[in-house]
Amino acid sequence: MNIAARDQQVIWHPFTQQKNMSSPIPIVKGKDSILYAEDGSSYIDAISSWWVTLHGHGHPYIAEKIYRQALTLEQVIFAGFTHEPAVRLAERLLPILPGKFSRVFYSDNGSTSTEVALKMAVQYWWNKEEKNRKKILAFTNSYHGDTFGAMSVSDRSVFTLAFHDLLFEVIFIDTPTAENINATKALIHEQGSEIAAFIYEPLVQGAGGMKMYDAFLMNELLMSVKLSGILCIADEVMTGFGRTGKLFASCYMNQHPDIICLSKGLTGGTMALGVTACNDTVYKAFVNDDKFKTFFHGHSFTANPLACTAALASLDLLEKEDCIKKIEWLSATNHLFLESLKTGPWKTKGWRTLGTLLAFEIKEGKDEYLNSISASFTKMAMDKGVYLRPLGNTVYIMPPYCITEEELKKIYHCILEVLEQLA
Ligand SMILES: *Cc1c(COP(=O)(O)O)cnc(C)c1O
């Protein structure tokens, strides 16, 4: 039996209705921007394999570093022990994060990084014996992961429907617009003293449909949140490491978070790792003679040496001049393509771009995740050798930074061809 047939006997795939699911495509190799399938076909990975791959697949520099580390120390308990890759990664991350951060807490993925952030923020107030601050503030249309805490602070949607009775209560506000900012500020002023933390995806709501909002207004909102003493948690799991054109999306604002969550591109997309970094104010609230004020959280693979090594190698590549130039080029090229989309005859709307991210909606059916145009779009694009996976009727691209001019042109061309075919 081939891989796909064997898969269908034993595997349960994520975010996938198993009934009548189309046969999964076995991938046998990844190199740079290209995924190679078992049957000999290949696809440009235009969404960085679910937003993780930064420098391309099978990068020899990262692979070599992981291999060497695996021969040296592949894993060790992280309570009572430490190791060079974990310490070095924290030393390198802290100074480049947007704000004054002093500690790194490691976990395994994006969802755990937000869980850690929420628990840190709630226990911060508990440790300070401020019993009133228990509520969490979050954006409507947000996505912070799939574990229970992360689901609770994510928008109530098709993803969370079965669990609504079990999710904790959250105050949801809309992302800032010129129309709503004053009302939102008033709400924060009124209820702020009961709010422990505000969690947000800075400037781009990823899973919510690559929705973008204004940096200037967000800065105003953050100012008012901070004025109420609320801890700010930036979830940069998707926006981190250059995706928005700056190293972090929070760099577009001068009001910085107290806690930041990182994953996805952290290891260049090679290994699972989560980081939750906090400032000294948060950290100090846990340093106490009282053992009850300990942060009782950890995972078996906390600070896995292989993953930390991969992250260090990815940072080496990211900080190189040609990678920074590539991000700038990608941003500028996206911008030009967007202009041609806007003026073209296709049934599209909501054109937007920020850095290396580009998104728009197809005017077809409802603006929602379950819009079936997504599956047809993916199929047609793959027939042309490009992997795209629209969120409902929202088409977006998020290529790895190693993408070549030729490959990028092919992605654009493919999008236009599919739009034509759909019309
Ligand atoms: C993907 C994502 C997460 C969840 O990360 P996982 O590694 O998939 O658990 C959390 N927050 C944001 C903003 C994300 O895009």
The ligand as a MOL file (V3000), in Angstrom:
LIG
                    3D

  0  0  0     0  0            999 V3000
M  V30 BEGIN CTAB
M  V30 COUNTS 15 15 0 0 0
M  V30 BEGIN ATOM
M  V30 1 C -0.8400 29.4570 15.1400 0
M  V30 2 C -1.1080 30.4260 16.2260 0
M  V30 3 C -1.1960 30.0200 17.5690 0
M  V30 4 C -1.1320 28.5740 17.9580 0
M  V30 5 O 0.1120 28.0150 17.7030 0
M  V30 6 P 0.2450 26.4170 17.5960 0
M  V30 7 O 1.7170 26.1990 17.5150 0
M  V30 8 O -0.4720 26.0270 16.3530 0
M  V30 9 O -0.3560 25.8440 18.8270 0
M  V30 10 C -1.3750 30.9870 18.5260 0
M  V30 11 N -1.4770 32.2830 18.2100 0
M  V30 12 C -1.3900 32.7190 16.9340 0
M  V30 13 C -1.4870 34.1720 16.6510 0
M  V30 14 C -1.2260 31.8050 15.9000 0
M  V30 15 O -1.1880 32.2350 14.6410 0
M  V30 END ATOM
M  V30 BEGIN BOND
M  V30 1 1 1 2
M  V30 2 1 2 3
M  V30 3 2 2 14
M  V30 4 1 3 4
M  V30 5 2 3 10
M  V30 6 1 4 5
M  V30 7 1 5 6
M  V30 8 2 6 7
M  V30 9 1 6 8
M  V30 10 1 6 9
M  V30 11 1 10 11
M  V30 12 2 11 12
M  V30 13 1 12 13
M  V30 14 1 12 14
M  V30 15 1 14 15
M  V30 END BOND
M  V30 END CTAB
M  END
